Amino acid sequence: MRQRAGNWIVLLLANLYLASPVVHDLGLTASDGRGIDKISLFALPASVLWLALVQCLFRRQWLAHAVLFPFYVATAFDLFLVLRYDTRLSSSSISMILENLRLVPDFIRAQALPLIVATAVLLVLFAAAVFAGRNLVIRSRRPMLISLAGLAVLYGGLLAYRTRATGSLREAVGEIVVHDRNSPFGVLPQGYVAYRVYRDALEHERRAASFSFGATRPQAPAGPELYVLVVGESSRRDHWSLYGYGRETTPRLARQSNLVVLQDMVTQAALTQISVPLMITRAGIEDPDARANEKSIVAAFREAGFLTYWLSTQQRDHFTGAINRYSGEADHTWFLDRRHDGALIDSLKEFAARAPGEKLFFVLHTQGSHFVFKDRYPASSARFSGAAGDRDALIEQYDNSIVYTDEVLARLISWLETRPGLAGLFYVADHGENLYDDGRQLFGHFLNNEYDMPVPALLWMSDAWAQAHPEMREAARTNASRKLNTRVVFSTLADLAGIRIRGMDVSKLSVFSPGLSPGTRLFRKRDRLVDFDEWRAANVPPRSASRADLAE
């Protein structure tokens, strides 16, 4: 009897090992005082129920764990990523592995000793589980039925909730697949999502294989350079105190020198998977697919001799569409799923330290103010609290997310100021957000209206860059008050780094150029191309574009 109890304890330990990566997700939000988030609350019971079902289904425990061997291996790799890189075996990390299979031999050589030790521990644990289960049999069908019922309630309830929220069964299923991080079986949906991303990236690589911008730098300066594009998320400029908002949401940026605040920037579409590709490519909202076989500004910098990096706190999944293709153009990609945006600064500094004296270009794709707002900042960064009603509490959380964006950008600029050589930064949000602003009671984005189209955008240049290009800095200051849309991002970044594109005059769409000619600010409204300024003049009362009075 005692030996039998001991065998069950060994199997319990084996199951704890298989489910252990979920602890990482539990700790991510609990550690900063926000409690356990919904993804973690889903992953923990899902892990327990799936493991129970498999072992009840096979009944003989040695056979169940023998069948589970591939998941022992997957769990080991998941734990390696957690311990070494503080991330999970998600669609983001799996897609990065698929894109860098050629580096696997180098990785094995570099990590030979840890891999040998980990493999030995894994095999001992697996052998112990199989040996302990050799005489253990689950004879009753009741545990299996309970597990099935639990999974049906868990997944069925979530599916019903998300279907009601999204209005689409297909979209709800897709969301569950993308966010299912149970351990160890979550590797299956995550792997499926990664495969879809990888397949799409391969197709883009094939189509764009022969494409070249002919990017050159006629007057490349000596010494190191570092340029950064920061892509904001769901941030609307009338909630930035830099733009006159009553609450002090951006005090750190307000103190920065060499900062040019672009006063009237609008996005081309209030949806990330459309707006971001339109920022970083030469495509326009008139025909987003017209340049589908072209590459992005990342490839242009790479052609011009820069080491390129794409760092993101957004999960890499098929919902983000073309963004995945363009992130794959970078020399180095890194995804910090479900981390706060400050982690991007730490990663950027680490990558930059590995390439001293080089010419570097970074894209930082942030979570910014993406809903759920309270999950976008550490509890220690919250500036506003005590709202009486749900709506005001929501606004407080949204404003706190902007306070954190201010903190992250100020940290990045402060660090850039300490680096030798030329440096520059361009921040622009992908779109804004509706926040129950008026009688329409609209919430979210992709409504393409006066709340989710205008976005904050700013340029920062180091003293060394400003001294080398005084006329460009002056042009940027002059152009800061002009009506702009995100079509200027590609050319402005190229001009910032002195990159010239074959057959293209970047000065026409560069904020650094006195010849800037941004053109009509088009967007789509009910499948029609519409002039944003004409639409706003005809449809928006003077005060509806601002909520500054909220904080007064």
C-alpha positions, -999 to 999 in steps of 0.1 A, spaced: 0 0 0 28 24 9 46 16 -23 14 22 -43 10 56 -25 46 65 -34 40 57 -70 10 80 -71 32 108 -56 57 103 -84 30 106 -110 16 137 -92 51 152 -94 53 143 -131 20 161 -137 31 191 -118 61 192 -141 39 190 -172 17 219 -160 45 240 -145 50 265 -173 16 279 -165 31 293 -133 50 318 -154 17 333 -168 2 333 -133 32 353 -120 33 379 -148 3 399 -136 2 388 -99 38 401 -94 28 437 -101 -3 438 -80 -29 433 -107 -40 398 -96 -44 369 -119 -55 377 -154 -81 358 -175 -57 340 -197 -40 325 -167 -72 317 -150 -82 298 -181 -49 280 -186 -46 265 -151 -79 245 -150 -75 237 -187 -40 222 -179 -54 201 -151 -84 189 -169 -66 179 -201 -39 160 -182 -66 142 -161 -85 133 -193 -55 118 -211 -45 97 -181 -81 85 -175 -85 78 -212 -55 54 -214 -63 41 -179 -29 23 -176 -6 50 -162 26 37 -177 10 38 -212 -5 73 -206 29 87 -197 46 69 -225 22 86 -249 29 119 -232 66 117 -239 65 144 -267 48 167 -243 76 161 -217 100 173 -243 78 203 -252 75 212 -215 112 211 -210 117 235 -239 89 257 -225 106 258 -191 139 267 -208 123 297 -225 107 307 -192 140 305 -172 163 318 -199 142 344 -217 111 349 -194 87 339 -222 66 309 -230 65 284 -259 39 305 -277 30 311 -313 55 340 -313 85 320 -301 76 289 -322 74 311 -354 108 326 -345 122 291 -341 108 281 -375 123 311 -392 157 304 -376 161 267 -380 194 272 -397 208 285 -364 198 254 -344 233 237 -347 249 269 -334 224 270 -306 231 234 -296 268 240 -296 265 271 -275 241 255 -250 257 220 -250 262 215 -213 228 229 -202 211 208 -228 229 176 -217 219 182 -181 183 191 -190 180 160 -212 193 138 -184 169 152 -159 140 149 -183 148 113 -191 151 104 -154 117 121 -146 100 104 -176 115 70 -167 104 74 -131 68 83 -142 66 53 -165 81 29 -139 58 43 -111 28 38 -133 35 2 -144 9 -13 -120 -14 16 -116 -47 15 -135 -77 39 -133 -106 16 -135 -135 39 -129 -149 59 -158 -161 86 -135 -129 107 -135 -128 107 -173 -164 119 -175 -158 146 -149 -128 158 -169 -148 159 -201 -176 177 -184 -151 202 -170 -135 209 -204 -169 212 -220 -180 238 -194 -146 257 -196 -143 258 -234 -180 260 -241 -186 288 -217 -157 308 -231 -168 301 -266 -203 314 -258 -190 345 -241 -166 354 -269 -192 346 -296 -216 370 -279 -188 396 -275 -175 394 -311 -207 384 -329 -188 357 -348 -184 321 -339 -154 318 -362 -137 348 -346 -144 334 -311 -128 301 -320 -98 318 -334 -94 339 -303 -95 308 -281 -69 290 -302 -46 320 -301 -48 325 -264 -49 288 -252 -17 285 -233 -25 254 -212 5 232 -205 15 209 -220 -12 207 -247 -13 244 -255 17 238 -277 -7 223 -303 -29 254 -308 1 276 -304 20 255 -330 -9 257 -354 -10 295 -351 28 297 -356 25 275 -387 0 298 -402 22 328 -395 52 311 -408 34 300 -440 23 335 -446 58 349 -440 73 323 -465 48 334 -491 57 370 -487 94 362 -488 88 343 -520 68 371 -537 92 398 -525 124 378 -531 136 398 -561 124 432 -547 149 458 -537 145 495 -528 179 503 -542 184 520 -508 217 539 -505 232 565 -482 251 591 -503 265 608 -472 267 581 -445 283 596 -413 312 579 -396 305 563 -362 275 546 -346 239 555 -353 207 543 -337 172 550 -350 139 538 -335 104 536 -347 80 531 -318 45 519 -329 20 529 -303 -13 511 -298 -49 524 -293 -36 558 -281 -56 590 -289 -39 623 -287 -66 642 -269 -57 621 -238 -20 633 -239 -13 664 -219 13 673 -246 -18 681 -267 -36 700 -240 -55 673 -221 -65 684 -186 -48 655 -168 -10 654 -167 -5 622 -186 28 630 -204 49 651 -180 82 634 -187 80 639 -225 70 676 -219 105 681 -203 124 666 -233 145 688 -255 148 682 -293 112 669 -292 89 678 -321 53 671 -314 33 666 -346 0 684 -338 -24 669 -363 -16 633 -373 -43 609 -383 -41 572 -391 -52 557 -424 -73 530 -407 -83 525 -371 -73 488 -371 -38 476 -363 -35 449 -390 -43 476 -417 -27 507 -401 7 494 -392 15 479 -427 4 513 -442 29 531 -418 59 510 -426 55 505 -464 49 527 -494 13 515 -497 -17 538 -492 -52 533 -481 -64 540 -517 -51 505 -527 -34 487 -498 -25 457 -519 -9 476 -547 25 472 -532 20 437 -518 52 424 -534 73 452 -518 91 451 -485 89 476 -456 111 503 -441 129 475 -422 143 461 -455 152 496 -467 173 502 -435 188 467 -439 198 474 -476 214 507 -465 237 488 -441 219 489 -408 215 460 -384 177 457 -380 156 446 -351 119 441 -345 109 439 -308 73 434 -298 51 429 -267 22 418 -290 17 381 -297 26 370 -331 -5 354 -345 -25 352 -378 -49 380 -366 -21 406 -371 -19 397 -408 8 414 -429 27 428 -398 41 393 -394 56 394 -429 74 427 -423 87 418 -388 104 388 -405 125 412 -426 146 422 -396 179 407 -388 167 399 -353 131 395 -340 120 392 -304 85 389 -290 79 395 -253 43 382 -252 21 397 -224 50 417 -209 47 454 -202 63 477 -228 92 486 -205 106 452 -212 112 464 -248 136 490 -236 156 464 -216 158 442 -247 168 470 -270 196 480 -246 208 444 -245 208 440 -283 226 474 -287 253 464 -262 261 434 -285 267 456 -314 289 486 -302 298 511 -329 273 496 -354 245 514 -373 212 501 -358 175 504 -366 148 492 -342 111 488 -345 93 486 -311 57 474 -315 41 481 -282 9 471 -263 4 508 -254 -32 514 -245 -47 482 -259 -78 470 -240 -78 457 -212 -63 491 -202 -54 481 -166 -32 453 -179 -10 476 -199 9 492 -170 25 481 -137 4 490 -106 33 512 -95 29 534 -125 -8 541 -119 -12 579 -114 -50 582 -113 -74 564 -90 -106 568 -70 -132 571 -97 -167 568 -85 -183 551 -116 -174 524 -140 -170 548 -169 -147 572 -150 -127 542 -138 -123 530 -174 -110 565 -183 -86 565 -154 -72 532 -165 -69 544 -200 -51 576 -188 -28 555 -166 -18 535 -197 -7 567 -214 12 577 -183 31 545 -186 37 551 -224 51 585 -213 74 567 -188 86 542 -214 93 568 -241 111 590 -216 133 561 -204 142 553 -240 150 589 -249 171 593 -217 191 562 -227 195 574 -263 209 607 -250 238 588 -234 249 570 -265 277 582 -288 269 591 -324 236 601 -341 202 589 -328 166 596 -335 131 583 -326 97 585 -343 67 575 -322 33 572 -338 2 553 -326 -16 529 -350 -50 543 -341 -71 558 -312 -100 545 -292 -136 553 -286 -143 557 -248 -181 562 -245 -174 598 -255 -209 610 -264 -245 600 -268 -236 573 -293 -219 554 -264 -192 539 -288 -164 519 -274 -133 504 -291 -119 512 -326 -123 504 -363 -152 528 -362 -131 553 -382 -144 584 -366 -132 615 -348 -120 595 -318 -101 566 -332 -85 583 -363 -65 612 -347 -33 598 -331 -3 612 -312 30 614 -331 63 629 -321 99 630 -333 130 632 -311 166 638 -323 198 636 -304 220 668 -300 245 653 -323 219 647 -350 204 681 -346 238 698 -349 245 678 -380 212 686 -396 199 720 -384 179 727 -415 161 693 -412 153 700 -376 139 734 -385 118 719 -413 103 694 -388 94 722 -364 77 741 -393 59 710 -405 47 700 -370 15 720 -373 5 707 -407 -23 682 -414 -5 648 -417 -14 612 -419 7 581 -413 17 578 -449 46 601 -440 62 575 -416 81 556 -443 97 586 -459 103 605 -427 123 575 -412 143 571 -444 151 609 -444 160 608 -407 188 583 -415 198 599 -448 185 569 -469 177 575 -505 153 551 -524 158 544 -561 131 561 -582 115 578 -552 117 614 -538 114 608 -501 113 646 -495 77 648 -507 65 628 -477 92 636 -451 84 657 -421 121 667 -422 117 683 -457 106 719 -466 92 703 -497 67 681 -477 35 676 -497 13 652 -476 -18 654 -498 -54 645 -489 -59 625 -457 -80 597 -470 -96 569 -451 -124 544 -457 -159 550 -444 -185 524 -454 -162 511 -481 -158 545 -497 -126 566 -497 -133 598 -478 -114 630 -471 -110 630 -433 -109 668 -430 -140 672 -451 -158 645 -432 -148 659 -398 -159 694 -408 -193 681 -419 -200 656 -391 -181 666 -359 -193 693 -335 -164 715 -323 -162 699 -288 -168 663 -296 -132 658 -306 -118 664 -271 -124 650 -236 -101 675 -219 -131 687 -199 -133 653 -182 -102 660 -161 -110 696 -153 
